[in-house]
């Protein structure tokens, strides 16, 4: 797993981040599928941040905490009835 160079990890984070932005835009419309995909995507981003710990230890720990909070927030939100 640690055979990727930092350029490879950068591309992985860039692609997953772009997908997260697209899903995030759908969250503004309170789509249920966006919450499910958002939790899965945040999980993938959390795992990828864990795998970059040897390269960027402080930044990886910060991102792991943020992604954990995102997963928690997407799981406990109560959608409003409109």
PyMOL Python script that loads the backbone (N, CA, C, O; Angstrom):
from pymol import cmd

cmd.read_pdbstr("""\
ATOM      1  N   UNK A   1       0.802  -1.202   0.000  1.00  0.00           N
ATOM      2  CA  UNK A   1       0.000   0.000   0.000  1.00  0.00           C
ATOM      3  C   UNK A   1       0.845   1.266   0.000  1.00  0.00           C
ATOM      4  O   UNK A   1       0.432   2.284  -0.557  1.00  0.00           O
ATOM      5  N   UNK A   2       1.991   1.219   0.601  1.00  0.00           N
ATOM      6  CA  UNK A   2       2.803   2.415   0.717  1.00  0.00           C
ATOM      7  C   UNK A   2       3.766   2.574  -0.451  1.00  0.00           C
ATOM      8  O   UNK A   2       4.752   3.302  -0.338  1.00  0.00           O
ATOM      9  N   UNK A   3       3.499   1.907  -1.572  1.00  0.00           N
ATOM     10  CA  UNK A   3       4.363   2.033  -2.738  1.00  0.00           C
ATOM     11  C   UNK A   3       4.050   3.256  -3.585  1.00  0.00           C
ATOM     12  O   UNK A   3       4.865   3.649  -4.420  1.00  0.00           O
ATOM     13  N   UNK A   4       2.879   3.867  -3.387  1.00  0.00           N
ATOM     14  CA  UNK A   4       2.557   5.078  -4.130  1.00  0.00           C
ATOM     15  C   UNK A   4       3.491   6.194  -3.697  1.00  0.00           C
ATOM     16  O   UNK A   4       3.847   6.302  -2.524  1.00  0.00           O
ATOM     17  N   UNK A   5       3.877   7.007  -4.637  1.00  0.00           N
ATOM     18  CA  UNK A   5       4.609   8.205  -4.248  1.00  0.00           C
ATOM     19  C   UNK A   5       3.597   9.283  -3.872  1.00  0.00           C
ATOM     20  O   UNK A   5       2.390   9.067  -3.985  1.00  0.00           O
ATOM     21  N   UNK A   6       4.069  10.413  -3.437  1.00  0.00           N
ATOM     22  CA  UNK A   6       3.141  11.457  -3.001  1.00  0.00           C
ATOM     23  C   UNK A   6       2.305  12.010  -4.151  1.00  0.00           C
ATOM     24  O   UNK A   6       1.204  12.510  -3.922  1.00  0.00           O
ATOM     25  N   UNK A   7       2.803  11.929  -5.370  1.00  0.00           N
ATOM     26  CA  UNK A   7       2.003  12.359  -6.519  1.00  0.00           C
ATOM     27  C   UNK A   7       0.799  11.436  -6.706  1.00  0.00           C
ATOM     28  O   UNK A   7      -0.302  11.903  -6.998  1.00  0.00           O
ATOM     29  N   UNK A   8       1.004  10.145  -6.541  1.00  0.00           N
ATOM     30  CA  UNK A   8      -0.099   9.187  -6.640  1.00  0.00           C
ATOM     31  C   UNK A   8      -1.154   9.423  -5.573  1.00  0.00           C
ATOM     32  O   UNK A   8      -2.350   9.393  -5.860  1.00  0.00           O
ATOM     33  N   UNK A   9      -0.712   9.660  -4.333  1.00  0.00           N
ATOM     34  CA  UNK A   9      -1.660   9.950  -3.262  1.00  0.00           C
ATOM     35  C   UNK A   9      -2.382  11.266  -3.530  1.00  0.00           C
ATOM     36  O   UNK A   9      -3.562  11.405  -3.207  1.00  0.00           O
ATOM     37  N   UNK A  10      -1.681  12.229  -4.118  1.00  0.00           N
ATOM     38  CA  UNK A  10      -2.324  13.496  -4.446  1.00  0.00           C
ATOM     39  C   UNK A  10      -3.445  13.319  -5.445  1.00  0.00           C
ATOM     40  O   UNK A  10      -4.506  13.925  -5.296  1.00  0.00           O
ATOM     41  N   UNK A  11      -3.231  12.500  -6.460  1.00  0.00           N
ATOM     42  CA  UNK A  11      -4.276  12.247  -7.454  1.00  0.00           C
ATOM     43  C   UNK A  11      -5.458  11.517  -6.834  1.00  0.00           C
ATOM     44  O   UNK A  11      -6.610  11.812  -7.151  1.00  0.00           O
ATOM     45  N   UNK A  12      -5.176  10.564  -5.950  1.00  0.00           N
ATOM     46  CA  UNK A  12      -6.267   9.837  -5.289  1.00  0.00           C
ATOM     47  C   UNK A  12      -7.112  10.807  -4.463  1.00  0.00           C
ATOM     48  O   UNK A  12      -8.341  10.774  -4.529  1.00  0.00           O
ATOM     49  N   UNK A  13      -6.457  11.664  -3.692  1.00  0.00           N
ATOM     50  CA  UNK A  13      -7.196  12.634  -2.880  1.00  0.00           C
ATOM     51  C   UNK A  13      -7.936  13.645  -3.757  1.00  0.00           C
ATOM     52  O   UNK A  13      -9.042  14.062  -3.412  1.00  0.00           O
ATOM     53  N   UNK A  14      -7.356  14.035  -4.862  1.00  0.00           N
ATOM     54  CA  UNK A  14      -8.005  14.993  -5.760  1.00  0.00           C
ATOM     55  C   UNK A  14      -9.273  14.404  -6.371  1.00  0.00           C
ATOM     56  O   UNK A  14     -10.301  15.078  -6.429  1.00  0.00           O
ATOM     57  N   UNK A  15      -9.212  13.171  -6.819  1.00  0.00           N
ATOM     58  CA  UNK A  15     -10.387  12.522  -7.414  1.00  0.00           C
ATOM     59  C   UNK A  15     -11.481  12.303  -6.378  1.00  0.00           C
ATOM     60  O   UNK A  15     -12.650  12.592  -6.635  1.00  0.00           O
ATOM     61  N   UNK A  16     -11.104  11.790  -5.198  1.00  0.00           N
ATOM     62  CA  UNK A  16     -12.102  11.577  -4.145  1.00  0.00           C
ATOM     63  C   UNK A  16     -12.676  12.908  -3.665  1.00  0.00           C
ATOM     64  O   UNK A  16     -13.862  12.990  -3.345  1.00  0.00           O
ATOM     65  N   UNK A  17     -11.854  13.941  -3.614  1.00  0.00           N
ATOM     66  CA  UNK A  17     -12.339  15.258  -3.211  1.00  0.00           C
ATOM     67  C   UNK A  17     -13.320  15.847  -4.210  1.00  0.00           C
ATOM     68  O   UNK A  17     -14.307  16.470  -3.820  1.00  0.00           O
ATOM     69  N   UNK A  18     -13.055  15.655  -5.496  1.00  0.00           N
ATOM     70  CA  UNK A  18     -13.977  16.138  -6.526  1.00  0.00           C
ATOM     71  C   UNK A  18     -15.317  15.415  -6.424  1.00  0.00           C
ATOM     72  O   UNK A  18     -16.369  16.036  -6.574  1.00  0.00           O
ATOM     73  N   UNK A  19     -15.285  14.122  -6.173  1.00  0.00           N
ATOM     74  CA  UNK A  19     -16.529  13.378  -5.969  1.00  0.00           C
ATOM     75  C   UNK A  19     -17.265  13.870  -4.725  1.00  0.00           C
ATOM     76  O   UNK A  19     -18.493  13.956  -4.716  1.00  0.00           O
ATOM     77  N   UNK A  20     -16.513  14.191  -3.682  1.00  0.00           N
ATOM     78  CA  UNK A  20     -17.124  14.693  -2.451  1.00  0.00           C
ATOM     79  C   UNK A  20     -17.819  16.034  -2.690  1.00  0.00           C
ATOM     80  O   UNK A  20     -18.873  16.292  -2.109  1.00  0.00           O
ATOM     81  N   UNK A  21     -17.250  16.878  -3.524  1.00  0.00           N
ATOM     82  CA  UNK A  21     -17.887  18.165  -3.836  1.00  0.00           C
ATOM     83  C   UNK A  21     -19.201  17.930  -4.572  1.00  0.00           C
ATOM     84  O   UNK A  21     -20.203  18.580  -4.273  1.00  0.00           O
ATOM     85  N   UNK A  22     -19.206  17.017  -5.522  1.00  0.00           N
ATOM     86  CA  UNK A  22     -20.440  16.723  -6.259  1.00  0.00           C
ATOM     87  C   UNK A  22     -21.525  16.171  -5.341  1.00  0.00           C
ATOM     88  O   UNK A  22     -22.689  16.559  -5.445  1.00  0.00           O
ATOM     89  N   UNK A  23     -21.144  15.273  -4.449  1.00  0.00           N
ATOM     90  CA  UNK A  23     -22.112  14.716  -3.501  1.00  0.00           C
ATOM     91  C   UNK A  23     -22.556  15.800  -2.523  1.00  0.00           C
ATOM     92  O   UNK A  23     -23.727  15.853  -2.147  1.00  0.00           O
ATOM     93  N   UNK A  24     -21.631  16.664  -2.109  1.00  0.00           N
ATOM     94  CA  UNK A  24     -21.970  17.752  -1.199  1.00  0.00           C
ATOM     95  C   UNK A  24     -22.999  18.701  -1.784  1.00  0.00           C
ATOM     96  O   UNK A  24     -23.867  19.197  -1.065  1.00  0.00           O
ATOM     97  N   UNK A  25     -22.912  18.956  -3.078  1.00  0.00           N
ATOM     98  CA  UNK A  25     -23.916  19.801  -3.724  1.00  0.00           C
ATOM     99  C   UNK A  25     -25.296  19.151  -3.688  1.00  0.00           C
ATOM    100  O   UNK A  25     -26.305  19.843  -3.553  1.00  0.00           O
ATOM    101  N   UNK A  26     -25.343  17.837  -3.806  1.00  0.00           N
ATOM    102  CA  UNK A  26     -26.628  17.134  -3.724  1.00  0.00           C
ATOM    103  C   UNK A  26     -27.170  17.110  -2.304  1.00  0.00           C
ATOM    104  O   UNK A  26     -28.378  16.984  -2.108  1.00  0.00           O
ATOM    105  N   UNK A  27     -26.299  17.229  -1.314  1.00  0.00           N
ATOM    106  CA  UNK A  27     -26.771  17.265   0.072  1.00  0.00           C
ATOM    107  C   UNK A  27     -27.594  18.513   0.361  1.00  0.00           C
ATOM    108  O   UNK A  27     -28.447  18.493   1.248  1.00  0.00           O
ATOM    109  N   UNK A  28     -27.354  19.599  -0.373  1.00  0.00           N
ATOM    110  CA  UNK A  28     -28.146  20.803  -0.179  1.00  0.00           C
ATOM    111  C   UNK A  28     -29.605  20.592  -0.574  1.00  0.00           C
ATOM    112  O   UNK A  28     -30.482  21.332  -0.128  1.00  0.00           O
ATOM    113  N   UNK A  29     -29.867  19.595  -1.403  1.00  0.00           N
ATOM    114  CA  UNK A  29     -31.241  19.289  -1.800  1.00  0.00           C
ATOM    115  C   UNK A  29     -31.838  18.179  -0.942  1.00  0.00           C
ATOM    116  O   UNK A  29     -32.927  17.687  -1.235  1.00  0.00           O
ATOM    117  N   UNK A  30     -31.126  17.779   0.122  1.00  0.00           N
ATOM    118  CA  UNK A  30     -31.576  16.775   1.102  1.00  0.00           C
ATOM    119  C   UNK A  30     -31.901  15.441   0.440  1.00  0.00           C
ATOM    120  O   UNK A  30     -32.907  14.806   0.758  1.00  0.00           O
ATOM    121  N   UNK A  31     -31.063  15.036  -0.456  1.00  0.00           N
ATOM    122  CA  UNK A  31     -31.240  13.746  -1.114  1.00  0.00           C
ATOM    123  C   UNK A  31     -30.729  12.626  -0.208  1.00  0.00           C
ATOM    124  O   UNK A  31     -29.626  12.712   0.330  1.00  0.00           O
ATOM    125  N   UNK A  32     -31.528  11.585  -0.044  1.00  0.00           N
ATOM    126  CA  UNK A  32     -31.123  10.466   0.808  1.00  0.00           C
ATOM    127  C   UNK A  32     -29.927   9.735   0.215  1.00  0.00           C
ATOM    128  O   UNK A  32     -29.026   9.323   0.946  1.00  0.00           O
ATOM    129  N   UNK A  33     -29.912   9.574  -1.092  1.00  0.00           N
ATOM    130  CA  UNK A  33     -28.793   8.861  -1.711  1.00  0.00           C
ATOM    131  C   UNK A  33     -27.482   9.614  -1.508  1.00  0.00           C
ATOM    132  O   UNK A  33     -26.417   9.003  -1.431  1.00  0.00           O
ATOM    133  N   UNK A  34     -27.562  10.949  -1.422  1.00  0.00           N
ATOM    134  CA  UNK A  34     -26.355  11.748  -1.228  1.00  0.00           C
ATOM    135  C   UNK A  34     -25.786  11.531   0.173  1.00  0.00           C
ATOM    136  O   UNK A  34     -24.569  11.545   0.355  1.00  0.00           O
ATOM    137  N   UNK A  35     -26.664  11.328   1.170  1.00  0.00           N
ATOM    138  CA  UNK A  35     -26.175  11.035   2.516  1.00  0.00           C
ATOM    139  C   UNK A  35     -25.480   9.685   2.554  1.00  0.00           C
ATOM    140  O   UNK A  35     -24.424   9.545   3.170  1.00  0.00           O
ATOM    141  N   UNK A  36     -26.067   8.693   1.899  1.00  0.00           N
ATOM    142  CA  UNK A  36     -25.473   7.349   1.890  1.00  0.00           C
ATOM    143  C   UNK A  36     -24.134   7.369   1.158  1.00  0.00           C
ATOM    144  O   UNK A  36     -23.140   6.841   1.657  1.00  0.00           O
ATOM    145  N   UNK A  37     -24.112   7.977  -0.022  1.00  0.00           N
ATOM    146  CA  UNK A  37     -22.864   8.065  -0.785  1.00  0.00           C
ATOM    147  C   UNK A  37     -21.846   8.931  -0.042  1.00  0.00           C
ATOM    148  O   UNK A  37     -20.648   8.652  -0.090  1.00  0.00           O
ATOM    149  N   UNK A  38     -22.306   9.968   0.638  1.00  0.00           N
ATOM    150  CA  UNK A  38     -21.416  10.826   1.408  1.00  0.00           C
ATOM    151  C   UNK A  38     -20.730  10.082   2.537  1.00  0.00           C
ATOM    152  O   UNK A  38     -19.542  10.289   2.785  1.00  0.00           O
ATOM    153  N   UNK A  39     -21.465   9.220   3.224  1.00  0.00           N
ATOM    154  CA  UNK A  39     -20.861   8.417   4.293  1.00  0.00           C
ATOM    155  C   UNK A  39     -19.825   7.463   3.709  1.00  0.00           C
ATOM    156  O   UNK A  39     -18.737   7.311   4.264  1.00  0.00           O
ATOM    157  N   UNK A  40     -20.159   6.822   2.596  1.00  0.00           N
ATOM    158  CA  UNK A  40     -19.201   5.908   1.954  1.00  0.00           C
ATOM    159  C   UNK A  40     -17.963   6.637   1.451  1.00  0.00           C
ATOM    160  O   UNK A  40     -16.841   6.153   1.599  1.00  0.00           O
ATOM    161  N   UNK A  41     -18.176   7.788   0.864  1.00  0.00           N
ATOM    162  CA  UNK A  41     -17.056   8.567   0.340  1.00  0.00           C
ATOM    163  C   UNK A  41     -16.180   9.103   1.468  1.00  0.00           C
ATOM    164  O   UNK A  41     -14.953   9.089   1.363  1.00  0.00           O
ATOM    165  N   UNK A  42     -16.800   9.570   2.537  1.00  0.00           N
ATOM    166  CA  UNK A  42     -16.021  10.029   3.690  1.00  0.00           C
ATOM    167  C   UNK A  42     -15.243   8.870   4.299  1.00  0.00           C
ATOM    168  O   UNK A  42     -14.129   9.060   4.786  1.00  0.00           O
ATOM    169  N   UNK A  43     -15.820   7.673   4.276  1.00  0.00           N
ATOM    170  CA  UNK A  43     -15.095   6.494   4.752  1.00  0.00           C
ATOM    171  C   UNK A  43     -13.878   6.197   3.893  1.00  0.00           C
ATOM    172  O   UNK A  43     -12.805   5.887   4.411  1.00  0.00           O
ATOM    173  N   UNK A  44     -14.047   6.291   2.572  1.00  0.00           N
ATOM    174  CA  UNK A  44     -12.898   6.083   1.677  1.00  0.00           C
ATOM    175  C   UNK A  44     -11.827   7.144   1.891  1.00  0.00           C
ATOM    176  O   UNK A  44     -10.635   6.836   1.899  1.00  0.00           O
ATOM    177  N   UNK A  45     -12.249   8.382   2.063  1.00  0.00           N
ATOM    178  CA  UNK A  45     -11.291   9.456   2.318  1.00  0.00           C
ATOM    179  C   UNK A  45     -10.588   9.256   3.658  1.00  0.00           C
ATOM    180  O   UNK A  45      -9.400   9.553   3.787  1.00  0.00           O
ATOM    181  N   UNK A  46     -11.315   8.755   4.653  1.00  0.00           N
ATOM    182  CA  UNK A  46     -10.711   8.470   5.946  1.00  0.00           C
ATOM    183  C   UNK A  46      -9.634   7.392   5.813  1.00  0.00           C
ATOM    184  O   UNK A  46      -8.546   7.514   6.375  1.00  0.00           O
ATOM    185  N   UNK A  47      -9.950   6.351   5.071  1.00  0.00           N
ATOM    186  CA  UNK A  47      -8.977   5.272   4.856  1.00  0.00           C
ATOM    187  C   UNK A  47      -7.766   5.781   4.079  1.00  0.00           C
ATOM    188  O   UNK A  47      -6.630   5.443   4.411  1.00  0.00           O
ATOM    189  N   UNK A  48      -8.001   6.586   3.056  1.00  0.00           N
ATOM    190  CA  UNK A  48      -6.865   7.100   2.294  1.00  0.00           C
ATOM    191  C   UNK A  48      -6.004   8.035   3.135  1.00  0.00           C
ATOM    192  O   UNK A  48      -4.787   8.084   2.958  1.00  0.00           O
ATOM    193  N   UNK A  49      -6.626   8.774   4.046  1.00  0.00           N
ATOM    194  CA  UNK A  49      -5.837   9.617   4.947  1.00  0.00           C
ATOM    195  C   UNK A  49      -5.037   8.765   5.923  1.00  0.00           C
ATOM    196  O   UNK A  49      -3.906   9.108   6.269  1.00  0.00           O
ATOM    197  N   UNK A  50      -5.615   7.666   6.364  1.00  0.00           N
ATOM    198  CA  UNK A  50      -4.881   6.752   7.241  1.00  0.00           C
ATOM    199  C   UNK A  50      -3.658   6.184   6.531  1.00  0.00           C
ATOM    200  O   UNK A  50      -2.605   6.004   7.142  1.00  0.00           O
ATOM    201  N   UNK A  51      -3.802   5.903   5.246  1.00  0.00           N
ATOM    202  CA  UNK A  51      -2.683   5.332   4.494  1.00  0.00           C
ATOM    203  C   UNK A  51      -1.601   6.356   4.175  1.00  0.00           C
ATOM    204  O   UNK A  51      -0.486   5.977   3.817  1.00  0.00           O
ATOM    205  N   UNK A  52      -1.907   7.636   4.296  1.00  0.00           N
ATOM    206  CA  UNK A  52      -0.886   8.664   4.062  1.00  0.00           C
ATOM    207  C   UNK A  52      -0.216   9.121   5.350  1.00  0.00           C
ATOM    208  O   UNK A  52       0.551  10.084   5.333  1.00  0.00           O
ATOM    209  N   UNK A  53      -0.488   8.453   6.460  1.00  0.00           N
ATOM    210  CA  UNK A  53       0.138   8.823   7.732  1.00  0.00           C
ATOM    211  C   UNK A  53       1.663   8.873   7.679  1.00  0.00           C
ATOM    212  O   UNK A  53       2.247   9.779   8.274  1.00  0.00           O
ATOM    213  N   UNK A  54       2.344   7.937   6.989  1.00  0.00           N
ATOM    214  CA  UNK A  54       3.808   8.028   6.968  1.00  0.00           C
ATOM    215  C   UNK A  54       4.337   9.261   6.237  1.00  0.00           C
ATOM    216  O   UNK A  54       5.446   9.715   6.518  1.00  0.00           O
ATOM    217  N   UNK A  55       3.563   9.800   5.312  1.00  0.00           N
ATOM    218  CA  UNK A  55       4.008  10.938   4.521  1.00  0.00           C
ATOM    219  C   UNK A  55       3.682  12.268   5.184  1.00  0.00           C
ATOM    220  O   UNK A  55       4.533  13.155   5.252  1.00  0.00           O
ATOM    221  N   UNK A  56       2.454  12.410   5.671  1.00  0.00           N
ATOM    222  CA  UNK A  56       1.971  13.657   6.270  1.00  0.00           C
ATOM    223  C   UNK A  56       1.267  13.333   7.591  1.00  0.00           C
ATOM    224  O   UNK A  56       0.037  13.289   7.622  1.00  0.00           O
ATOM    225  N   UNK A  57       1.997  13.107   8.669  1.00  0.00           N
ATOM    226  CA  UNK A  57       1.357  12.620   9.900  1.00  0.00           C
ATOM    227  C   UNK A  57       0.369  13.602  10.529  1.00  0.00           C
ATOM    228  O   UNK A  57      -0.726  13.193  10.914  1.00  0.00           O
ATOM    229  N   UNK A  58       0.718  14.872  10.644  1.00  0.00           N
ATOM    230  CA  UNK A  58      -0.173  15.823  11.314  1.00  0.00           C
ATOM    231  C   UNK A  58      -1.416  16.074  10.466  1.00  0.00           C
ATOM    232  O   UNK A  58      -2.536  16.031  10.973  1.00  0.00           O
ATOM    233  N   UNK A  59      -1.219  16.334   9.186  1.00  0.00           N
ATOM    234  CA  UNK A  59      -2.346  16.613   8.300  1.00  0.00           C
ATOM    235  C   UNK A  59      -3.267  15.399   8.187  1.00  0.00           C
ATOM    236  O   UNK A  59      -4.486  15.557   8.114  1.00  0.00           O
ATOM    237  N   UNK A  60      -2.709  14.204   8.171  1.00  0.00           N
ATOM    238  CA  UNK A  60      -3.532  12.997   8.083  1.00  0.00           C
ATOM    239  C   UNK A  60      -4.397  12.830   9.321  1.00  0.00           C
ATOM    240  O   UNK A  60      -5.565  12.458   9.206  1.00  0.00           O
ATOM    241  N   UNK A  61      -3.852  13.097  10.502  1.00  0.00           N
ATOM    242  CA  UNK A  61      -4.642  12.978  11.731  1.00  0.00           C
ATOM    243  C   UNK A  61      -5.759  14.014  11.751  1.00  0.00           C
ATOM    244  O   UNK A  61      -6.872  13.711  12.181  1.00  0.00           O
ATOM    245  N   UNK A  62      -5.480  15.222  11.296  1.00  0.00           N
ATOM    246  CA  UNK A  62      -6.512  16.264  11.229  1.00  0.00           C
ATOM    247  C   UNK A  62      -7.626  15.826  10.280  1.00  0.00           C
ATOM    248  O   UNK A  62      -8.806  15.949  10.608  1.00  0.00           O
ATOM    249  N   UNK A  63      -7.256  15.320   9.115  1.00  0.00           N
ATOM    250  CA  UNK A  63      -8.270  14.883   8.146  1.00  0.00           C
ATOM    251  C   UNK A  63      -9.069  13.694   8.657  1.00  0.00           C
ATOM    252  O   UNK A  63     -10.274  13.621   8.417  1.00  0.00           O
ATOM    253  N   UNK A  64      -8.433  12.765   9.352  1.00  0.00           N
ATOM    254  CA  UNK A  64      -9.154  11.623   9.919  1.00  0.00           C
ATOM    255  C   UNK A  64     -10.221  12.119  10.896  1.00  0.00           C
ATOM    256  O   UNK A  64     -11.344  11.616  10.888  1.00  0.00           O
ATOM    257  N   UNK A  65      -9.884  13.093  11.733  1.00  0.00           N
ATOM    258  CA  UNK A  65     -10.866  13.652  12.667  1.00  0.00           C
ATOM    259  C   UNK A  65     -12.004  14.346  11.925  1.00  0.00           C
ATOM    260  O   UNK A  65     -13.167  14.193  12.299  1.00  0.00           O
ATOM    261  N   UNK A  66     -11.687  15.101  10.887  1.00  0.00           N
ATOM    262  CA  UNK A  66     -12.722  15.800  10.116  1.00  0.00           C
ATOM    263  C   UNK A  66     -13.643  14.800   9.420  1.00  0.00           C
ATOM    264  O   UNK A  66     -14.863  14.957   9.446  1.00  0.00           O
ATOM    265  N   UNK A  67     -13.065  13.780   8.801  1.00  0.00           N
ATOM    266  CA  UNK A  67     -13.900  12.793   8.115  1.00  0.00           C
ATOM    267  C   UNK A  67     -14.759  12.006   9.097  1.00  0.00           C
ATOM    268  O   UNK A  67     -15.891  11.643   8.776  1.00  0.00           O
ATOM    269  N   UNK A  68     -14.236  11.739  10.286  1.00  0.00           N
ATOM    270  CA  UNK A  68     -15.048  11.088  11.316  1.00  0.00           C
ATOM    271  C   UNK A  68     -16.228  11.950  11.714  1.00  0.00           C
ATOM    272  O   UNK A  68     -17.335  11.445  11.901  1.00  0.00           O
ATOM    273  N   UNK A  69     -16.001  13.253  11.845  1.00  0.00           N
ATOM    274  CA  UNK A  69     -17.089  14.172  12.162  1.00  0.00           C
ATOM    275  C   UNK A  69     -18.112  14.225  11.035  1.00  0.00           C
ATOM    276  O   UNK A  69     -19.313  14.277  11.299  1.00  0.00           O
ATOM    277  N   UNK A  70     -17.661  14.214   9.790  1.00  0.00           N
ATOM    278  CA  UNK A  70     -18.574  14.233   8.647  1.00  0.00           C
ATOM    279  C   UNK A  70     -19.453  12.990   8.640  1.00  0.00           C
ATOM    280  O   UNK A  70     -20.658  13.081   8.405  1.00  0.00           O
ATOM    281  N   UNK A  71     -18.857  11.830   8.896  1.00  0.00           N
ATOM    282  CA  UNK A  71     -19.637  10.587   8.944  1.00  0.00           C
ATOM    283  C   UNK A  71     -20.686  10.671  10.047  1.00  0.00           C
ATOM    284  O   UNK A  71     -21.846  10.313   9.842  1.00  0.00           O
ATOM    285  N   UNK A  72     -20.266  11.149  11.222  1.00  0.00           N
ATOM    286  CA  UNK A  72     -21.213  11.290  12.329  1.00  0.00           C
ATOM    287  C   UNK A  72     -22.345  12.240  11.951  1.00  0.00           C
ATOM    288  O   UNK A  72     -23.514  11.936  12.191  1.00  0.00           O
ATOM    289  N   UNK A  73     -22.010  13.385  11.363  1.00  0.00           N
ATOM    290  CA  UNK A  73     -23.019  14.388  11.020  1.00  0.00           C
ATOM    291  C   UNK A  73     -24.009  13.868   9.986  1.00  0.00           C
ATOM    292  O   UNK A  73     -25.205  14.144  10.077  1.00  0.00           O
ATOM    293  N   UNK A  74     -23.518  13.119   9.004  1.00  0.00           N
ATOM    294  CA  UNK A  74     -24.420  12.595   7.976  1.00  0.00           C
ATOM    295  C   UNK A  74     -25.323  11.494   8.522  1.00  0.00           C
ATOM    296  O   UNK A  74     -26.410  11.267   7.993  1.00  0.00           O
ATOM    297  N   UNK A  75     -24.885  10.812   9.571  1.00  0.00           N
ATOM    298  CA  UNK A  75     -25.680   9.719  10.126  1.00  0.00           C
ATOM    299  C   UNK A  75     -26.738  10.200  11.102  1.00  0.00           C
ATOM    300  O   UNK A  75     -27.762   9.533  11.250  1.00  0.00           O
ATOM    301  N   UNK A  76     -26.542  11.317  11.772  1.00  0.00           N
ATOM    302  CA  UNK A  76     -27.489  11.750  12.807  1.00  0.00           C
ATOM    303  C   UNK A  76     -28.433  12.858  12.353  1.00  0.00           C
ATOM    304  O   UNK A  76     -29.343  13.220  13.098  1.00  0.00           O
ATOM    305  N   UNK A  77     -28.249  13.402  11.166  1.00  0.00           N
ATOM    306  CA  UNK A  77     -29.088  14.511  10.720  1.00  0.00           C
ATOM    307  C   UNK A  77     -30.539  14.030  10.545  1.00  0.00           C
ATOM    308  O   UNK A  77     -30.792  12.918  10.083  1.00  0.00           O
ATOM    309  N   UNK A  78     -31.465  14.890  10.922  1.00  0.00           N
ATOM    310  CA  UNK A  78     -32.884  14.614  10.746  1.00  0.00           C
ATOM    311  C   UNK A  78     -33.396  15.509   9.623  1.00  0.00           C
ATOM    312  O   UNK A  78     -33.417  16.730   9.774  1.00  0.00           O
ATOM    313  N   UNK A  79     -33.807  14.926   8.506  1.00  0.00           N
ATOM    314  CA  UNK A  79     -34.270  15.766   7.395  1.00  0.00           C
ATOM    315  C   UNK A  79     -35.565  16.501   7.752  1.00  0.00           C
ATOM    316  O   UNK A  79     -36.447  15.959   8.417  1.00  0.00           O
ATOM    317  N   UNK A  80     -35.648  17.759   7.285  1.00  0.00           N
ATOM    318  CA  UNK A  80     -36.851  18.557   7.518  1.00  0.00           C
ATOM    319  C   UNK A  80     -37.933  18.151   6.537  1.00  0.00           C
ATOM    320  O   UNK A  80     -37.652  17.784   5.396  1.00  0.00           O
ATOM    321  N   UNK A  81     -39.155  18.220   6.987  1.00  0.00           N
ATOM    322  CA  UNK A  81     -40.292  17.987   6.083  1.00  0.00           C
ATOM    323  C   UNK A  81     -40.621  19.294   5.399  1.00  0.00           C
ATOM    324  O   UNK A  81     -40.907  20.295   6.056  1.00  0.00           O
ATOM    325  N   UNK A  82     -40.579  19.284   4.070  1.00  0.00           N
ATOM    326  CA  UNK A  82     -40.868  20.517   3.336  1.00  0.00           C
ATOM    327  C   UNK A  82     -42.161  20.417   2.582  1.00  0.00           C
ATOM    328  O   UNK A  82     -42.557  21.368   1.908  1.00  0.00           O
TER     329      UNK A  82
END
""", "prot")
cmd.dss("prot")
cmd.show_as("cartoon", "prot")
cmd.util.cbc("prot")
cmd.orient("prot")
